[in-house]
Amino acid sequence: MSRIQAQQDAQLTRAVLPLLTLTLLADEESYGYQLVERLAELGLEVTTGLMYPLLSRLERDGLVSARMVPSTSGPPRKYFVVTEAGRATRASVKDQWQVVATAVQAAVEKEHAPHA
């Protein structure tokens, strides 16, 4: 993979990560590293260096709330859950994503269609 392709992949991941994070948190309360693992299960490699600043931003913006939970294997973990404002934002961003995804799909299908 070229350096330019890697940068484009990273930009695409950053663009969709808030939607994915809000979606995963709407499904199940999670801590940061757990979200990284859940995204990896979906085939998306995200670093904690990308996840934790996003979670801080989402919390600051009132889209997620957090609570500290003691851990048996180390320091307490900060668990995040989506708020009502986060659910509304997720719905709006999901709609926007659908428009973009539909346009990309149409362009890709047109590109591969035989020319008349």
N, CA, C and O atoms as CSV, one atom per row, in Angstrom:
chain,resi,resn,atom,element,x,y,z
A,1,MET,N,N,0.852,-1.168,0.000
A,1,MET,CA,C,0.000,0.000,0.000
A,1,MET,C,C,0.903,1.237,0.000
A,1,MET,O,O,1.871,1.311,0.757
A,2,SER,N,N,0.580,2.184,-0.839
A,2,SER,CA,C,1.369,3.408,-0.913
A,2,SER,C,C,1.095,4.289,0.304
A,2,SER,O,O,0.104,4.109,1.011
A,3,ARG,N,N,1.991,5.238,0.529
A,3,ARG,CA,C,1.822,6.165,1.639
A,3,ARG,C,C,0.551,6.999,1.451
A,3,ARG,O,O,-0.165,7.274,2.413
A,4,ILE,N,N,0.282,7.393,0.218
A,4,ILE,CA,C,-0.930,8.179,-0.074
A,4,ILE,C,C,-2.174,7.353,0.222
A,4,ILE,O,O,-3.131,7.864,0.806
A,5,GLN,N,N,-2.173,6.084,-0.174
A,5,GLN,CA,C,-3.318,5.209,0.103
A,5,GLN,C,C,-3.515,5.035,1.601
A,5,GLN,O,O,-4.648,5.046,2.081
A,6,ALA,N,N,-2.427,4.874,2.344
A,6,ALA,CA,C,-2.524,4.737,3.795
A,6,ALA,C,C,-3.114,5.996,4.423
A,6,ALA,O,O,-3.918,5.899,5.350
A,7,GLN,N,N,-2.728,7.171,3.937
A,7,GLN,CA,C,-3.275,8.428,4.447
A,7,GLN,C,C,-4.766,8.537,4.138
A,7,GLN,O,O,-5.547,8.992,4.973
A,8,GLN,N,N,-5.159,8.117,2.934
A,8,GLN,CA,C,-6.572,8.157,2.563
A,8,GLN,C,C,-7.381,7.192,3.421
A,8,GLN,O,O,-8.487,7.522,3.848
A,9,ASP,N,N,-6.840,6.005,3.678
A,9,ASP,CA,C,-7.517,5.042,4.536
A,9,ASP,C,C,-7.702,5.615,5.940
A,9,ASP,O,O,-8.768,5.469,6.538
A,10,ALA,N,N,-6.662,6.267,6.462
A,10,ALA,CA,C,-6.733,6.862,7.795
A,10,ALA,C,C,-7.775,7.980,7.843
A,10,ALA,O,O,-8.506,8.102,8.826
A,11,GLN,N,N,-7.846,8.791,6.793
A,11,GLN,CA,C,-8.828,9.872,6.744
A,11,GLN,C,C,-10.253,9.327,6.701
A,11,GLN,O,O,-11.147,9.862,7.356
A,12,LEU,N,N,-10.459,8.278,5.940
A,12,LEU,CA,C,-11.785,7.669,5.859
A,12,LEU,C,C,-12.179,7.094,7.223
A,12,LEU,O,O,-13.317,7.256,7.664
A,13,THR,N,N,-11.239,6.427,7.881
A,13,THR,CA,C,-11.510,5.868,9.201
A,13,THR,C,C,-11.874,6.978,10.181
A,13,THR,O,O,-12.845,6.850,10.927
A,14,ARG,N,N,-11.107,8.064,10.186
A,14,ARG,CA,C,-11.401,9.188,11.090
A,14,ARG,C,C,-12.781,9.779,10.810
A,14,ARG,O,O,-13.478,10.202,11.732
A,15,ALA,N,N,-13.166,9.808,9.559
A,15,ALA,CA,C,-14.459,10.394,9.185
A,15,ALA,C,C,-15.631,9.563,9.697
A,15,ALA,O,O,-16.647,10.116,10.119
A,16,VAL,N,N,-15.501,8.266,9.663
A,16,VAL,CA,C,-16.622,7.388,10.028
A,16,VAL,C,C,-16.556,6.936,11.498
A,16,VAL,O,O,-17.533,6.398,12.019
A,17,LEU,N,N,-15.424,7.151,12.161
A,17,LEU,CA,C,-15.258,6.652,13.526
A,17,LEU,C,C,-16.280,7.204,14.522
A,17,LEU,O,O,-16.755,6.436,15.358
A,18,PRO,N,N,-16.646,8.479,14.483
A,18,PRO,CA,C,-17.682,8.928,15.427
A,18,PRO,C,C,-19.004,8.177,15.262
A,18,PRO,O,O,-19.630,7.804,16.254
A,19,LEU,N,N,-19.428,7.954,14.025
A,19,LEU,CA,C,-20.666,7.208,13.780
A,19,LEU,C,C,-20.549,5.786,14.311
A,19,LEU,O,O,-21.459,5.295,14.978
A,20,LEU,N,N,-19.438,5.126,14.019
A,20,LEU,CA,C,-19.252,3.748,14.495
A,20,LEU,C,C,-19.214,3.686,16.017
A,20,LEU,O,O,-19.796,2.784,16.621
A,21,THR,N,N,-18.536,4.634,16.630
A,21,THR,CA,C,-18.416,4.644,18.087
A,21,THR,C,C,-19.781,4.859,18.732
A,21,THR,O,O,-20.141,4.143,19.666
A,22,LEU,N,N,-20.543,5.834,18.245
A,22,LEU,CA,C,-21.880,6.060,18.793
A,22,LEU,C,C,-22.779,4.846,18.574
A,22,LEU,O,O,-23.599,4.516,19.431
A,23,THR,N,N,-22.628,4.186,17.434
A,23,THR,CA,C,-23.428,2.995,17.147
A,23,THR,C,C,-23.083,1.868,18.109
A,23,THR,O,O,-23.977,1.224,18.658
A,24,LEU,N,N,-21.796,1.626,18.317
A,24,LEU,CA,C,-21.385,0.559,19.233
A,24,LEU,C,C,-21.808,0.869,20.669
A,24,LEU,O,O,-22.224,-0.026,21.403
A,25,LEU,N,N,-21.702,2.138,21.066
A,25,LEU,CA,C,-22.088,2.507,22.427
A,25,LEU,C,C,-23.598,2.504,22.616
A,25,LEU,O,O,-24.073,2.318,23.737
A,26,ALA,N,N,-24.358,2.704,21.552
A,26,ALA,CA,C,-25.815,2.603,21.647
A,26,ALA,C,C,-26.221,1.155,21.873
A,26,ALA,O,O,-27.258,0.870,22.472
A,27,ASP,N,N,-25.386,0.248,21.383
A,27,ASP,CA,C,-25.642,-1.185,21.509
A,27,ASP,C,C,-25.206,-1.729,22.870
A,27,ASP,O,O,-25.870,-2.593,23.444
A,28,GLU,N,N,-24.074,-1.210,23.384
A,28,GLU,CA,C,-23.520,-1.763,24.620
A,28,GLU,C,C,-22.510,-0.791,25.222
A,28,GLU,O,O,-21.631,-0.285,24.525
A,29,GLU,N,N,-22.642,-0.537,26.512
A,29,GLU,CA,C,-21.681,0.287,27.249
A,29,GLU,C,C,-20.293,-0.350,27.130
A,29,GLU,O,O,-20.158,-1.568,27.245
A,30,SER,N,N,-19.266,0.469,26.901
A,30,SER,CA,C,-17.909,-0.065,26.710
A,30,SER,C,C,-16.872,0.922,27.195
A,30,SER,O,O,-17.139,2.118,27.314
A,31,TYR,N,N,-15.680,0.408,27.476
A,31,TYR,CA,C,-14.536,1.275,27.760
A,31,TYR,C,C,-13.703,1.385,26.486
A,31,TYR,O,O,-13.914,0.624,25.541
A,32,GLY,N,N,-12.769,2.316,26.454
A,32,GLY,CA,C,-12.039,2.645,25.241
A,32,GLY,C,C,-11.382,1.478,24.542
A,32,GLY,O,O,-11.607,1.261,23.351
A,33,TYR,N,N,-10.564,0.716,25.273
A,33,TYR,CA,C,-9.867,-0.384,24.617
A,33,TYR,C,C,-10.842,-1.442,24.126
A,33,TYR,O,O,-10.607,-2.074,23.096
A,34,GLN,N,N,-11.926,-1.640,24.848
A,34,GLN,CA,C,-12.955,-2.588,24.420
A,34,GLN,C,C,-13.557,-2.153,23.079
A,34,GLN,O,O,-13.855,-2.993,22.230
A,35,LEU,N,N,-13.735,-0.844,22.890
A,35,LEU,CA,C,-14.236,-0.341,21.605
A,35,LEU,C,C,-13.246,-0.620,20.488
A,35,LEU,O,O,-13.642,-0.992,19.383
A,36,VAL,N,N,-11.956,-0.443,20.768
A,36,VAL,CA,C,-10.923,-0.756,19.775
A,36,VAL,C,C,-11.022,-2.227,19.379
A,36,VAL,O,O,-10.933,-2.561,18.197
A,37,GLU,N,N,-11.206,-3.106,20.365
A,37,GLU,CA,C,-11.341,-4.545,20.084
A,37,GLU,C,C,-12.610,-4.838,19.286
A,37,GLU,O,O,-12.586,-5.652,18.363
A,38,ARG,N,N,-13.705,-4.188,19.632
A,38,ARG,CA,C,-14.972,-4.414,18.918
A,38,ARG,C,C,-14.860,-3.959,17.467
A,38,ARG,O,O,-15.384,-4.616,16.567
A,39,LEU,N,N,-14.180,-2.838,17.239
A,39,LEU,CA,C,-13.961,-2.369,15.873
A,39,LEU,C,C,-13.072,-3.339,15.096
A,39,LEU,O,O,-13.299,-3.575,13.909
A,40,ALA,N,N,-12.068,-3.899,15.758
A,40,ALA,CA,C,-11.193,-4.878,15.108
A,40,ALA,C,C,-11.993,-6.108,14.684
A,40,ALA,O,O,-11.740,-6.677,13.622
A,41,GLU,N,N,-12.954,-6.518,15.507
A,41,GLU,CA,C,-13.816,-7.652,15.149
A,41,GLU,C,C,-14.631,-7.350,13.888
A,41,GLU,O,O,-15.002,-8.262,13.149
A,42,LEU,N,N,-14.902,-6.076,13.650
A,42,LEU,CA,C,-15.633,-5.662,12.446
A,42,LEU,C,C,-14.700,-5.480,11.248
A,42,LEU,O,O,-15.151,-5.204,10.136
A,43,GLY,N,N,-13.383,-5.637,11.489
A,43,GLY,CA,C,-12.410,-5.525,10.413
A,43,GLY,C,C,-11.773,-4.155,10.283
A,43,GLY,O,O,-11.117,-3.872,9.281
A,44,LEU,N,N,-11.956,-3.305,11.275
A,44,LEU,CA,C,-11.418,-1.953,11.227
A,44,LEU,C,C,-10.358,-1.790,12.312
A,44,LEU,O,O,-10.651,-1.897,13.503
A,45,GLU,N,N,-9.137,-1.533,11.889
A,45,GLU,CA,C,-8.037,-1.351,12.836
A,45,GLU,C,C,-7.973,0.108,13.265
A,45,GLU,O,O,-7.722,0.992,12.446
A,46,VAL,N,N,-8.197,0.353,14.532
A,46,VAL,CA,C,-8.155,1.699,15.107
A,46,VAL,C,C,-7.236,1.656,16.316
A,46,VAL,O,O,-7.285,0.714,17.107
A,47,THR,N,N,-6.407,2.665,16.457
A,47,THR,CA,C,-5.493,2.708,17.598
A,47,THR,C,C,-6.169,3.379,18.792
A,47,THR,O,O,-7.128,4.137,18.641
A,48,THR,N,N,-5.651,3.084,19.970
A,48,THR,CA,C,-6.153,3.762,21.168
A,48,THR,C,C,-5.841,5.255,21.086
A,48,THR,O,O,-6.569,6.072,21.650
A,49,GLY,N,N,-4.766,5.612,20.387
A,49,GLY,CA,C,-4.407,7.011,20.199
A,49,GLY,C,C,-5.429,7.781,19.389
A,49,GLY,O,O,-5.463,9.010,19.444
A,50,LEU,N,N,-6.253,7.087,18.647
A,50,LEU,CA,C,-7.346,7.704,17.899
A,50,LEU,C,C,-8.653,7.629,18.700
A,50,LEU,O,O,-9.458,8.559,18.680
A,51,MET,N,N,-8.846,6.517,19.397
A,51,MET,CA,C,-10.102,6.282,20.115
A,51,MET,C,C,-10.265,7.189,21.333
A,51,MET,O,O,-11.319,7.800,21.509
A,52,TYR,N,N,-9.230,7.286,22.181
A,52,TYR,CA,C,-9.400,8.032,23.430
A,52,TYR,C,C,-9.660,9.519,23.216
A,52,TYR,O,O,-10.511,10.073,23.910
A,53,PRO,N,N,-8.974,10.198,22.292
A,53,PRO,CA,C,-9.328,11.605,22.042
A,53,PRO,C,C,-10.761,11.759,21.505
A,53,PRO,O,O,-11.448,12.725,21.838
A,54,LEU,N,N,-11.203,10.814,20.683
A,54,LEU,CA,C,-12.575,10.862,20.178
A,54,LEU,C,C,-13.567,10.726,21.326
A,54,LEU,O,O,-14.536,11.482,21.397
A,55,LEU,N,N,-13.339,9.768,22.227
A,55,LEU,CA,C,-14.236,9.583,23.365
A,55,LEU,C,C,-14.278,10.839,24.239
A,55,LEU,O,O,-15.344,11.226,24.717
A,56,SER,N,N,-13.136,11.467,24.445
A,56,SER,CA,C,-13.092,12.710,25.226
A,56,SER,C,C,-13.920,13.802,24.551
A,56,SER,O,O,-14.659,14.528,25.215
A,57,ARG,N,N,-13.794,13.913,23.237
A,57,ARG,CA,C,-14.545,14.905,22.463
A,57,ARG,C,C,-16.049,14.612,22.530
A,57,ARG,O,O,-16.851,15.526,22.724
A,58,LEU,N,N,-16.426,13.350,22.371
A,58,LEU,CA,C,-17.839,12.977,22.427
A,58,LEU,C,C,-18.417,13.259,23.813
A,58,LEU,O,O,-19.562,13.695,23.940
A,59,GLU,N,N,-17.614,13.005,24.853
A,59,GLU,CA,C,-18.076,13.278,26.221
A,59,GLU,C,C,-18.205,14.784,26.438
A,59,GLU,O,O,-19.203,15.245,26.992
A,60,ARG,N,N,-17.215,15.547,26.010
A,60,ARG,CA,C,-17.247,17.005,26.150
A,60,ARG,C,C,-18.465,17.598,25.441
A,60,ARG,O,O,-19.071,18.554,25.925
A,61,ASP,N,N,-18.819,17.019,24.287
A,61,ASP,CA,C,-19.953,17.506,23.501
A,61,ASP,C,C,-21.304,16.977,23.990
A,61,ASP,O,O,-22.345,17.311,23.424
A,62,GLY,N,N,-21.284,16.151,25.040
A,62,GLY,CA,C,-22.518,15.635,25.612
A,62,GLY,C,C,-23.151,14.501,24.827
A,62,GLY,O,O,-24.323,14.184,25.031
A,63,LEU,N,N,-22.382,13.879,23.921
A,63,LEU,CA,C,-22.930,12.790,23.106
A,63,LEU,C,C,-22.785,11.431,23.763
A,63,LEU,O,O,-23.494,10.485,23.418
A,64,VAL,N,N,-21.857,11.334,24.720
A,64,VAL,CA,C,-21.707,10.137,25.538
A,64,VAL,C,C,-21.530,10.580,26.983
A,64,VAL,O,O,-21.090,11.698,27.252
A,65,SER,N,N,-21.872,9.701,27.901
A,65,SER,CA,C,-21.581,9.939,29.313
A,65,SER,C,C,-20.670,8.811,29.771
A,65,SER,O,O,-20.591,7.761,29.133
A,66,ALA,N,N,-19.985,9.041,30.882
A,66,ALA,CA,C,-19.003,8.057,31.352
A,66,ALA,C,C,-19.159,7.827,32.847
A,66,ALA,O,O,-19.654,8.672,33.593
A,67,ARG,N,N,-18.712,6.642,33.248
A,67,ARG,CA,C,-18.659,6.320,34.671
A,67,ARG,C,C,-17.420,5.466,34.909
A,67,ARG,O,O,-17.019,4.673,34.057
A,68,MET,N,N,-16.827,5.643,36.079
A,68,MET,CA,C,-15.645,4.869,36.436
A,68,MET,C,C,-16.086,3.572,37.112
A,68,MET,O,O,-16.968,3.571,37.970
A,69,VAL,N,N,-15.456,2.469,36.708
A,69,VAL,CA,C,-15.774,1.157,37.252
A,69,VAL,C,C,-14.467,0.515,37.716
A,69,VAL,O,O,-13.519,0.423,36.937
A,70,PRO,N,N,-14.402,0.063,38.990
A,70,PRO,CA,C,-13.183,-0.600,39.458
A,70,PRO,C,C,-12.873,-1.830,38.611
A,70,PRO,O,O,-13.775,-2.514,38.125
A,71,SER,N,N,-11.590,-2.094,38.446
A,71,SER,CA,C,-11.150,-3.250,37.665
A,71,SER,C,C,-10.346,-4.175,38.559
A,71,SER,O,O,-9.571,-3.716,39.398
A,72,THR,N,N,-10.528,-5.473,38.381
A,72,THR,CA,C,-9.760,-6.446,39.157
A,72,THR,C,C,-8.348,-6.606,38.612
A,72,THR,O,O,-7.482,-7.169,39.282
A,73,SER,N,N,-8.110,-6.113,37.395
A,73,SER,CA,C,-6.798,-6.315,36.773
A,73,SER,C,C,-6.090,-4.998,36.459
A,73,SER,O,O,-5.407,-4.888,35.441
A,74,GLY,N,N,-6.251,-3.999,37.329
A,74,GLY,CA,C,-5.566,-2.741,37.100
A,74,GLY,C,C,-6.375,-1.557,37.571
A,74,GLY,O,O,-7.239,-1.679,38.440
A,75,PRO,N,N,-6.082,-0.407,36.985
A,75,PRO,CA,C,-6.802,0.809,37.405
A,75,PRO,C,C,-8.272,0.759,36.988
A,75,PRO,O,O,-8.656,-0.051,36.145
A,76,PRO,N,N,-9.088,1.626,37.580
A,76,PRO,CA,C,-10.499,1.670,37.192
A,76,PRO,C,C,-10.637,1.967,35.697
A,76,PRO,O,O,-9.787,2.624,35.095
A,77,ARG,N,N,-11.710,1.477,35.127
A,77,ARG,CA,C,-11.982,1.707,33.708
A,77,ARG,C,C,-13.109,2.704,33.566
A,77,ARG,O,O,-14.058,2.716,34.350
A,78,LYS,N,N,-12.987,3.537,32.553
A,78,LYS,CA,C,-14.011,4.527,32.267
A,78,LYS,C,C,-14.929,3.941,31.195
A,78,LYS,O,O,-14.533,3.772,30.042
A,79,TYR,N,N,-16.150,3.638,31.597
A,79,TYR,CA,C,-17.143,3.076,30.676
A,79,TYR,C,C,-17.987,4.198,30.090
A,79,TYR,O,O,-18.390,5.125,30.793
A,80,PHE,N,N,-18.247,4.098,28.787
A,80,PHE,CA,C,-19.005,5.116,28.066
A,80,PHE,C,C,-20.320,4.531,27.574
A,80,PHE,O,O,-20.412,3.350,27.239
A,81,VAL,N,N,-21.334,5.387,27.539
A,81,VAL,CA,C,-22.638,5.024,26.987
A,81,VAL,C,C,-23.164,6.242,26.230
A,81,VAL,O,O,-22.889,7.381,26.608
A,82,VAL,N,N,-23.906,6.000,25.181
A,82,VAL,CA,C,-24.435,7.095,24.368
A,82,VAL,C,C,-25.578,7.782,25.114
A,82,VAL,O,O,-26.370,7.125,25.791
A,83,THR,N,N,-25.659,9.110,24.985
A,83,THR,CA,C,-26.734,9.891,25.597
A,83,THR,C,C,-27.861,10.084,24.571
A,83,THR,O,O,-27.736,9.680,23.415
A,84,GLU,N,N,-28.950,10.701,25.010
A,84,GLU,CA,C,-30.038,11.002,24.069
A,84,GLU,C,C,-29.541,11.926,22.967
A,84,GLU,O,O,-29.893,11.750,21.801
A,85,ALA,N,N,-28.720,12.912,23.332
A,85,ALA,CA,C,-28.148,13.806,22.313
A,85,ALA,C,C,-27.267,13.011,21.352
A,85,ALA,O,O,-27.238,13.292,20.154
A,86,GLY,N,N,-26.553,12.024,21.878
A,86,GLY,CA,C,-25.723,11.170,21.036
A,86,GLY,C,C,-26.562,10.320,20.093
A,86,GLY,O,O,-26.184,10.101,18.942
A,87,ARG,N,N,-27.695,9.846,20.580
A,87,ARG,CA,C,-28.592,9.059,19.716
A,87,ARG,C,C,-29.134,9.920,18.566
A,87,ARG,O,O,-29.222,9.463,17.426
A,88,ALA,N,N,-29.494,11.162,18.877
A,88,ALA,CA,C,-30.004,12.060,17.838
A,88,ALA,C,C,-28.903,12.376,16.825
A,88,ALA,O,O,-29.146,12.390,15.619
A,89,THR,N,N,-27.702,12.627,17.319
A,89,THR,CA,C,-26.573,12.905,16.427
A,89,THR,C,C,-26.268,11.694,15.568
A,89,THR,O,O,-26.024,11.825,14.369
A,90,ARG,N,N,-26.281,10.512,16.176
A,90,ARG,CA,C,-26.022,9.273,15.436
A,90,ARG,C,C,-27.030,9.107,14.305
A,90,ARG,O,O,-26.648,8.742,13.193
A,91,ALA,N,N,-28.301,9.364,14.564
A,91,ALA,CA,C,-29.329,9.223,13.531
A,91,ALA,C,C,-29.070,10.188,12.376
A,91,ALA,O,O,-29.207,9.810,11.212
A,92,SER,N,N,-28.703,11.414,12.683
A,92,SER,CA,C,-28.428,12.407,11.655
A,92,SER,C,C,-27.204,12.028,10.828
A,92,SER,O,O,-27.228,12.092,9.599
A,93,VAL,N,N,-26.134,11.632,11.515
A,93,VAL,CA,C,-24.900,11.259,10.822
A,93,VAL,C,C,-25.117,9.987,10.000
A,93,VAL,O,O,-24.566,9.847,8.908
A,94,LYS,N,N,-25.917,9.066,10.528
A,94,LYS,CA,C,-26.221,7.834,9.789
A,94,LYS,C,C,-26.933,8.172,8.482
A,94,LYS,O,O,-26.630,7.589,7.440
A,95,ASP,N,N,-27.866,9.101,8.533
A,95,ASP,CA,C,-28.561,9.523,7.311
A,95,ASP,C,C,-27.582,10.129,6.309
A,95,ASP,O,O,-27.649,9.832,5.116
A,96,GLN,N,N,-26.677,10.974,6.790
A,96,GLN,CA,C,-25.674,11.578,5.917
A,96,GLN,C,C,-24.778,10.494,5.314
A,96,GLN,O,O,-24.461,10.529,4.125
A,97,TRP,N,N,-24.376,9.537,6.143
A,97,TRP,CA,C,-23.511,8.451,5.672
A,97,TRP,C,C,-24.223,7.646,4.584
A,97,TRP,O,O,-23.596,7.249,3.602
A,98,GLN,N,N,-25.518,7.402,4.746
A,98,GLN,CA,C,-26.280,6.648,3.750
A,98,GLN,C,C,-26.279,7.359,2.399
A,98,GLN,O,O,-26.174,6.715,1.356
A,99,VAL,N,N,-26.394,8.689,2.418
A,99,VAL,CA,C,-26.363,9.465,1.174
A,99,VAL,C,C,-25.007,9.295,0.493
A,99,VAL,O,O,-24.937,9.049,-0.712
A,100,VAL,N,N,-23.934,9.427,1.269
A,100,VAL,CA,C,-22.581,9.287,0.720
A,100,VAL,C,C,-22.358,7.864,0.214
A,100,VAL,O,O,-21.857,7.672,-0.894
A,101,ALA,N,N,-22.728,6.865,1.019
A,101,ALA,CA,C,-22.523,5.466,0.641
A,101,ALA,C,C,-23.300,5.120,-0.637
A,101,ALA,O,O,-22.796,4.392,-1.492
A,102,THR,N,N,-24.514,5.638,-0.764
A,102,THR,CA,C,-25.324,5.391,-1.961
A,102,THR,C,C,-24.663,6.014,-3.186
A,102,THR,O,O,-24.620,5.397,-4.250
A,103,ALA,N,N,-24.149,7.231,-3.040
A,103,ALA,CA,C,-23.475,7.897,-4.159
A,103,ALA,C,C,-22.216,7.143,-4.574
A,103,ALA,O,O,-21.956,6.973,-5.765
A,104,VAL,N,N,-21.434,6.693,-3.596
A,104,VAL,CA,C,-20.217,5.938,-3.907
A,104,VAL,C,C,-20.582,4.637,-4.607
A,104,VAL,O,O,-19.966,4.276,-5.610
A,105,GLN,N,N,-21.572,3.937,-4.087
A,105,GLN,CA,C,-21.998,2.673,-4.686
A,105,GLN,C,C,-22.465,2.883,-6.122
A,105,GLN,O,O,-22.117,2.096,-7.002
A,106,ALA,N,N,-23.243,3.926,-6.369
A,106,ALA,CA,C,-23.731,4.210,-7.721
A,106,ALA,C,C,-22.568,4.516,-8.660
A,106,ALA,O,O,-22.558,4.063,-9.805
A,107,ALA,N,N,-21.600,5.275,-8.183
A,107,ALA,CA,C,-20.443,5.614,-9.016
A,107,ALA,C,C,-19.613,4.383,-9.330
A,107,ALA,O,O,-19.165,4.214,-10.465
A,108,VAL,N,N,-19.400,3.524,-8.351
A,108,VAL,CA,C,-18.611,2.310,-8.553
A,108,VAL,C,C,-19.330,1.367,-9.512
A,108,VAL,O,O,-18.697,0.783,-10.391
A,109,GLU,N,N,-20.635,1.211,-9.356
A,109,GLU,CA,C,-21.393,0.343,-10.253
A,109,GLU,C,C,-21.388,0.894,-11.675
A,109,GLU,O,O,-21.277,0.133,-12.636
A,110,LYS,N,N,-21.505,2.200,-11.812
A,110,LYS,CA,C,-21.492,2.840,-13.134
A,110,LYS,C,C,-20.126,2.657,-13.780
A,110,LYS,O,O,-20.034,2.427,-14.986
A,111,GLU,N,N,-19.073,2.758,-12.991
A,111,GLU,CA,C,-17.708,2.612,-13.479
A,111,GLU,C,C,-17.484,1.225,-14.073
A,111,GLU,O,O,-16.756,1.073,-15.055
A,112,HIS,N,N,-18.107,0.220,-13.479
A,112,HIS,CA,C,-17.906,-1.159,-13.927
A,112,HIS,C,C,-18.962,-1.633,-14.934
A,112,HIS,O,O,-18.886,-2.752,-15.443
A,113,ALA,N,N,-19.933,-0.781,-15.211
A,113,ALA,CA,C,-20.973,-1.151,-16.179
A,113,ALA,C,C,-20.408,-1.014,-17.603
A,113,ALA,O,O,-19.614,-0.115,-17.877
A,114,PRO,N,N,-20.826,-1.913,-18.500
A,114,PRO,CA,C,-20.370,-1.793,-19.888
A,114,PRO,C,C,-20.874,-0.494,-20.504
A,114,PRO,O,O,-22.014,-0.091,-20.276
A,115,HIS,N,N,-20.027,0.149,-21.274
A,115,HIS,CA,C,-20.426,1.393,-21.921
A,115,HIS,C,C,-21.296,1.090,-23.129
A,115,HIS,O,O,-21.010,0.165,-23.889
A,116,ALA,N,N,-22.345,1.858,-23.306
A,116,ALA,CA,C,-23.280,1.634,-24.409
A,116,ALA,C,C,-22.795,2.266,-25.682
A,116,ALA,O,O,-23.464,2.172,-26.711
